[in-house]
Amino acid sequence: MHKKLLMVLLPLLLAPCAWAQPKVVVSIKPVHALVAGVMEGVGTPELLLAGGESPHSYALRPSQARALAAAQLVFWVGPELETFLERPLRSLSGTARLVTLSQAQGLTLLPVRGGGAWAADHSHGHGHAHAPTGGIDGHLWLDPGNARAIVTLAQSELERLFPEERERLAANAARLLGRLEALEAELAQTLDAVREVPYLVFHDAYQYLEQRYGLNAVGAISLNPERSPGAQRVREVQRLIRERGARCVFAEPQFTPRLVATVVEGSGARQGVLDPLGAELPAGPEAYFRLMRALAENLRTCLEPDLP
């Protein structure tokens, strides 16, 4: 009997213990993709927000709270973005290391826009809230240059956690940095013909992309995407579309498209969709590349002139 039991238990005892491996947790899918790319062959980071959650304030599920409690390394953008994490992160174990990307060196950071056509001091659909005007815009991953800085930081942090995997992590990071440099050039080529074309977005999430590629966003529809804008705001947006000659107005998959249909009615402006988080993309190392290509292609398709 003991011999049979030993034969059953021996493979389990000799196998690497999954629970013994340091646990890495990442808040949102685009950052998760970059961290996962650095970790390929070493381990798989856990993703908290899959991207398709409710467009209202988010609350961690018990399984996600447990993942955080067991984490030894946590990547998040910061309180400018994931307000739902502020309280849970205070409960991290004393040995856990928290990496706040909005405070990292080497990033290009932009202030939140406010007033007139742009929203300020509002909460919205992916479980985060903007800081008041003058704070940092947290959508920093939408600049590929910032993605490279995130990869470099992730490599450094992961080498501290996995010192025996230093060479593999360095090789992964170098390969990823090369791919990001090529992606940046690819996106520039995709967007080149529509740089000056005016458009509106559902909410002000894309200025890092706009600044990097010289795009011409002229405003956002929603001052608070958790609440439908009133009749006055709808009229303001309709006037803005006419005055600025906006060719396209972009919805987001987390929110009803009916509002966009209402504001473009009678204007001749097209309707498109932009998704800053990749809600419908599978998580993993390719998610960042697929997300950025989809953004560029959706912008180009909606903004390019009608073919004769």
C-alpha positions as CSV (number, residue, x, y, z in Angstrom):
1,M,0.0,0.0,0.0
2,H,2.8,2.4,1.0
3,K,4.7,1.5,-2.2
4,K,1.6,2.3,-4.4
5,L,1.1,5.6,-2.6
6,L,4.8,6.5,-3.1
7,M,4.5,5.8,-6.8
8,V,1.5,8.2,-7.0
9,L,3.2,11.0,-5.0
10,L,6.7,10.8,-6.3
11,P,6.0,12.6,-9.7
12,L,4.3,15.3,-7.8
13,L,7.1,15.7,-5.3
14,L,9.7,15.8,-8.1
15,A,7.8,18.2,-10.3
16,P,8.4,22.0,-9.9
17,C,5.9,23.4,-7.5
18,A,3.8,26.1,-9.2
19,W,3.0,27.7,-5.9
20,A,6.8,28.0,-5.2
21,Q,7.4,30.2,-8.2
22,P,7.3,34.0,-7.5
23,K,3.9,35.4,-8.5
24,V,3.7,38.4,-10.9
25,V,0.4,40.3,-11.2
26,V,-0.4,43.0,-13.8
27,S,-3.4,45.3,-13.7
28,I,-4.5,45.8,-17.4
29,K,-4.1,43.9,-20.6
30,P,-1.7,46.2,-22.6
31,V,0.8,46.3,-19.8
32,H,0.3,42.6,-19.1
33,A,1.2,41.9,-22.7
34,L,4.5,43.7,-22.3
35,V,5.4,42.0,-19.0
36,A,4.4,38.7,-20.5
37,G,6.7,39.3,-23.4
38,V,9.6,39.8,-21.1
39,M,8.7,36.7,-19.1
40,E,8.3,34.3,-22.0
41,G,9.9,31.0,-21.0
42,V,10.2,32.0,-17.4
43,G,6.6,32.2,-16.2
44,T,3.2,33.8,-17.0
45,P,2.0,36.9,-15.2
46,E,-1.6,37.0,-13.9
47,L,-3.9,39.6,-15.4
48,L,-6.5,41.3,-13.2
49,L,-8.6,43.2,-15.7
50,A,-9.3,41.2,-18.8
51,G,-10.6,44.3,-20.6
52,G,-14.3,43.5,-21.1
53,E,-15.6,44.2,-17.6
54,S,-18.5,46.4,-16.7
55,P,-18.2,50.0,-17.9
56,H,-19.0,51.1,-14.3
57,S,-16.8,51.2,-11.3
58,Y,-15.0,47.9,-10.9
59,A,-14.7,45.7,-7.8
60,L,-12.1,42.9,-7.5
61,R,-13.5,39.4,-7.4
62,P,-12.4,37.2,-4.5
63,S,-10.1,35.2,-6.8
64,Q,-8.4,38.5,-7.9
65,A,-8.0,39.7,-4.3
66,R,-6.4,36.3,-3.5
67,A,-4.0,36.7,-6.5
68,L,-3.0,40.1,-5.2
69,A,-2.5,38.8,-1.7
70,A,-0.1,36.1,-3.0
71,A,1.8,38.5,-5.4
72,Q,5.5,39.2,-5.0
73,L,5.6,41.7,-7.9
74,V,2.7,43.9,-9.0
75,F,2.6,46.2,-12.1
76,W,0.0,48.9,-12.3
77,V,-0.2,52.3,-14.0
78,G,-1.1,54.1,-10.9
79,P,-3.9,56.0,-9.1
80,E,-4.4,58.1,-12.1
81,L,-5.9,55.1,-13.8
82,E,-6.8,52.1,-11.7
83,T,-8.6,53.7,-8.7
84,F,-10.3,50.4,-7.9
85,L,-6.8,49.0,-6.9
86,E,-5.8,51.7,-4.5
87,R,-7.3,50.1,-1.4
88,P,-6.4,46.5,-2.2
89,L,-2.8,47.4,-2.9
90,R,-2.5,48.8,0.6
91,S,-2.9,45.2,1.8
92,L,0.0,43.7,-0.2
93,S,2.4,41.6,1.9
94,G,5.5,43.2,3.2
95,T,7.6,41.2,0.8
96,A,5.7,42.3,-2.3
97,R,7.1,44.9,-4.6
98,L,4.7,47.4,-6.3
99,V,5.8,49.0,-9.6
100,T,3.9,52.2,-10.3
101,L,4.5,53.0,-14.0
102,S,3.3,56.6,-13.8
103,Q,6.2,57.3,-11.5
104,A,8.8,55.4,-13.7
105,Q,11.8,57.1,-15.3
106,G,12.0,57.4,-19.0
107,L,8.3,57.8,-19.8
108,T,6.7,60.6,-21.7
109,L,3.9,61.8,-19.5
110,L,1.1,64.2,-20.5
111,P,-1.2,66.2,-18.4
112,V,-5.0,65.6,-18.4
113,R,-6.8,67.9,-20.8
114,G,-9.7,69.9,-19.5
115,G,-12.2,72.5,-20.5
116,G,-14.3,73.1,-23.6
117,A,-14.1,70.1,-25.9
118,W,-12.3,67.9,-23.4
119,A,-13.4,66.2,-20.3
120,A,-11.7,66.7,-16.9
121,D,-12.1,65.2,-13.4
122,H,-14.4,62.3,-14.5
123,S,-14.7,58.6,-13.8
124,H,-15.2,56.2,-16.6
125,G,-15.6,52.8,-18.1
126,H,-12.5,50.7,-17.5
127,G,-12.5,51.1,-13.7
128,H,-10.5,54.3,-13.5
129,A,-10.8,58.0,-13.0
130,H,-8.9,60.9,-14.4
131,A,-7.2,63.3,-12.1
132,P,-8.3,66.9,-12.2
133,T,-6.8,69.1,-14.9
134,G,-3.0,69.3,-14.3
135,G,-2.8,65.7,-13.2
136,I,-1.2,62.9,-15.3
137,D,-3.1,61.3,-18.1
138,G,-2.8,57.6,-17.2
139,H,-3.3,56.1,-20.7
140,L,0.5,56.2,-21.1
141,W,0.9,52.8,-22.9
142,L,-0.6,54.2,-26.1
143,D,2.7,55.8,-26.9
144,P,5.0,53.0,-28.2
145,G,8.0,54.9,-26.9
146,N,6.5,54.5,-23.4
147,A,6.0,50.8,-24.1
148,R,9.7,50.5,-24.7
149,A,10.3,52.2,-21.3
150,I,7.9,49.8,-19.7
151,V,9.7,46.8,-21.1
152,T,13.1,48.1,-19.9
153,L,11.6,48.6,-16.4
154,A,9.9,45.2,-16.4
155,Q,13.2,43.6,-17.3
156,S,15.0,45.2,-14.4
157,E,12.2,44.3,-11.9
158,L,11.9,40.7,-13.2
159,E,15.7,40.2,-13.0
160,R,15.5,41.0,-9.3
161,L,12.7,38.5,-8.8
162,F,14.2,35.8,-11.1
163,P,18.0,36.3,-10.9
164,E,18.7,32.8,-12.2
165,E,16.8,33.8,-15.4
166,R,18.7,37.0,-16.1
167,E,20.0,36.0,-19.5
168,R,16.6,34.8,-20.8
169,L,14.8,37.9,-19.5
170,A,17.5,40.2,-21.2
171,A,17.1,38.3,-24.5
172,N,13.3,38.5,-24.3
173,A,13.5,42.3,-23.6
174,A,15.9,43.0,-26.4
175,R,13.7,41.1,-28.9
176,L,10.6,42.9,-27.6
177,L,12.3,46.3,-27.9
178,G,13.2,45.6,-31.5
179,R,9.6,44.6,-32.3
180,L,8.3,47.8,-30.6
181,E,10.7,50.0,-32.7
182,A,9.4,48.3,-35.8
183,L,5.8,48.7,-34.7
184,E,6.3,52.4,-34.2
185,A,7.5,52.8,-37.8
186,E,4.6,50.7,-39.0
187,L,2.0,52.7,-37.2
188,A,3.5,56.0,-38.6
189,Q,3.1,54.6,-42.1
190,T,-0.5,53.5,-41.5
191,L,-1.5,56.9,-40.0
192,D,0.5,59.2,-42.3
193,A,-2.3,60.0,-44.8
194,V,-4.8,60.9,-42.1
195,R,-2.7,63.0,-39.7
196,E,-4.5,66.3,-40.3
197,V,-8.1,64.9,-40.5
198,P,-10.3,66.1,-37.6
199,Y,-12.2,63.6,-35.5
200,L,-13.9,63.1,-32.1
201,V,-13.4,60.3,-29.5
202,F,-15.9,58.9,-27.0
203,H,-13.7,60.0,-24.1
204,D,-10.2,61.5,-23.9
205,A,-8.1,58.4,-23.7
206,Y,-5.8,58.7,-26.8
207,Q,-3.7,61.8,-26.5
208,Y,-0.5,59.7,-26.2
209,L,-1.2,58.2,-29.6
210,E,-2.2,61.6,-31.0
211,Q,0.9,63.3,-29.8
212,R,3.2,60.6,-31.0
213,Y,1.7,60.6,-34.6
214,G,0.5,64.1,-34.9
215,L,-3.2,63.2,-35.1
216,N,-6.0,65.8,-35.1
217,A,-8.5,64.9,-32.4
218,V,-10.7,67.9,-31.7
219,G,-12.7,66.8,-28.7
220,A,-14.5,64.1,-26.7
221,I,-18.2,63.3,-26.4
222,S,-18.5,62.3,-22.8
223,L,-17.7,64.3,-19.8
224,N,-18.6,61.3,-17.7
225,P,-19.1,58.0,-19.6
226,E,-20.9,56.5,-16.7
227,R,-23.7,58.9,-17.2
228,S,-25.4,59.8,-20.5
229,P,-24.6,63.4,-21.5
230,G,-27.6,65.7,-21.3
231,A,-29.2,67.5,-24.2
232,Q,-26.9,70.6,-23.8
233,R,-23.8,68.4,-24.1
234,V,-25.2,66.6,-27.2
235,R,-25.8,70.0,-28.9
236,E,-22.3,71.1,-28.0
237,V,-20.8,68.1,-29.6
238,Q,-22.9,68.4,-32.7
239,R,-21.8,72.0,-33.0
240,L,-18.2,70.9,-32.6
241,I,-18.5,68.3,-35.3
242,R,-19.9,70.9,-37.7
243,E,-17.5,73.7,-36.8
244,R,-14.4,71.5,-36.9
245,G,-15.5,69.5,-39.9
246,A,-14.9,66.2,-38.0
247,R,-14.8,63.3,-40.5
248,C,-15.4,60.6,-37.9
249,V,-16.7,60.1,-34.3
250,F,-15.4,57.1,-32.5
251,A,-17.3,54.9,-30.0
252,E,-15.8,52.4,-27.6
253,P,-16.9,48.7,-27.3
254,Q,-17.6,49.1,-23.6
255,F,-20.3,51.7,-24.2
256,T,-23.5,51.9,-26.2
257,P,-23.0,53.1,-29.8
258,R,-26.4,54.9,-29.8
259,L,-24.9,58.0,-28.4
260,V,-22.5,58.3,-31.2
261,A,-25.3,57.7,-33.7
262,T,-27.2,60.6,-32.1
263,V,-24.4,63.1,-32.2
264,V,-23.4,62.4,-35.9
265,E,-27.0,62.5,-37.2
266,G,-27.2,64.8,-40.1
267,S,-23.6,65.9,-40.0
268,G,-22.1,63.6,-42.6
269,A,-19.5,62.4,-40.1
270,R,-18.7,58.7,-40.1
271,Q,-18.8,56.4,-37.1
272,G,-15.9,54.2,-35.9
273,V,-14.7,52.3,-32.9
274,L,-11.6,52.7,-30.9
275,D,-10.6,50.5,-27.9
276,P,-7.7,51.6,-25.7
277,L,-7.6,48.4,-23.7
278,G,-8.2,45.6,-26.2
279,A,-11.3,44.4,-24.5
280,E,-11.9,41.6,-27.0
281,L,-8.3,40.6,-27.6
282,P,-6.9,37.4,-26.0
283,A,-4.4,38.2,-23.3
284,G,-0.7,37.4,-23.9
285,P,2.5,38.8,-25.4
286,E,0.8,39.6,-28.7
287,A,-2.0,41.7,-27.3
288,Y,-0.1,45.0,-27.2
289,F,0.8,44.7,-30.9
290,R,-2.7,43.7,-32.0
291,L,-4.2,46.5,-29.9
292,M,-2.0,49.2,-31.4
293,R,-2.4,47.9,-35.0
294,A,-6.2,47.8,-34.5
295,L,-6.2,51.4,-33.3
296,A,-4.2,52.7,-36.2
297,E,-6.2,50.7,-38.8
298,N,-9.5,51.8,-37.3
299,L,-8.4,55.4,-37.4
300,R,-7.1,55.2,-41.0
301,T,-10.2,53.4,-42.2
302,C,-12.7,55.9,-40.8
303,L,-10.6,59.0,-41.5
304,E,-9.4,58.4,-45.0
305,P,-11.2,60.2,-47.9
306,D,-13.9,58.4,-49.9
307,L,-12.4,56.6,-52.8
308,P,-13.7,57.8,-56.2
